[in-house]
Amino acid sequence: MSETSLDRETVEEYARWFRALADPTRIRIMRFLGGRADPVPVGEIVAHLRLNQSTVSHHLKILHTARFLTRRRSGASIRYAVDPRCVTEFPSAADLLLGAPIRSLREPGAG
């Protein structure tokens, strides 16, 4: 697939996704939340990472803006979870950029 086959909007979105993951703390957050079945309060993420809340909140905002995370208010706290769409869309974007054939999630061995 040639570079010109991607429209400008798609290229810009992919760039936002990769920039959002271009930080070790954000990768740690994604790894932590990726293993959780339920949305996690910010305080639990802060405790796990052993960083101050303002630092964690900054990184959560970036990941949420890039659509890697969902957030919802629960009482006085905000809970974050991995956006299920990124689980399917991001690997396809990486495959597309690297020239790998894009597999359907229904294909054996996919996902």
N, C-alpha and C positions, 0 to 999 in steps of 0.2 A: 504494500500500500504506500502510495507516495505522500509526501508531506502536504501537498496541496489538496489531498482528499479530505483533510480535516478543516472544518470551517473555523473561522476566527474565534467565535464564541466557545467552541469546544476546546481549542488550544489554550485559550485564556483560563478556562475552568480547570483543565489538567494542570496548568502551571500553578494555580492557587492550591490545588490538592498537594502537589509535590512540595511547594513552599511550606505548607502547613505541617508537613512531616519532616521538614529539614531542621529539626531541633531534637536533641536527645531526650529532653524532658517530655516533649509531646509524644515521642515514640513510647516512652515509659508509661505515660497516661493511657495511650491507646492499648498497650499490652495489658495493663492492669484492668481497664474497663472491658476489654475483649473477653476476659475470662469470667465475667460476672453475668449472671442471668437477669438480675434486676438492676434498675438505675441506682447509682451510688451517690450519697450526699457528698458535697464538696469537702466537708470535714474529714471524711474517711479517706478521700483521695490525698488530702494534705498530710494526714497521719501516715499513710502508706509511703508517700514520696519523701517525707521528712523535709519538706520545704515550707516556706511561709505561705499563708493563704493568698496574699496578693500575687505572688509569683504563679501559683497554681491557677488562680482565677484568670490571669492574663493568658496562660496557655490554653485553658479550657475555652475561653472566648475565641481564640484563633481556630481551634479545632471545630467549634460549633459553627462559626462563620463559614468555614470550608465544607460544612455538612458532614463531617466525620462523626459528630456527636449530636444527640438529641438532648434537650434539657426540659425539665418540668419542675414547677414549684410544688413542694410538698410541705405544707405548714410554713415554718420559718426558713426552711432550707431549700436549696435547689439541688436536684438530682440529675446526674448525667449518665448516659448510656451510649454505646456505639450505635450509630444510625444503621439500621439493617441495609439500607440502600448502598452504603459505602462498601459493605461486604461483597456485594455483587458488582457494583460499578467500578470501584477502584482497581481491582485485579484486571478487569477488561481494559481499562485505560492503560495500565502498565503493559499488558500484552500487546495492545495496539501500537504503543510507542516503540516497543522493542521488536516488533515485527513477528511476534509469535502468533500462531493461529488462535483465534478466540474460540474457546470451548463453551458450549452451552452448559448451564448448571445441571441439565438433565443427562448429560453424557456421562458414561462410566468414567470414574477417576477424576471428574471435574470437581472443583471446589476444594 
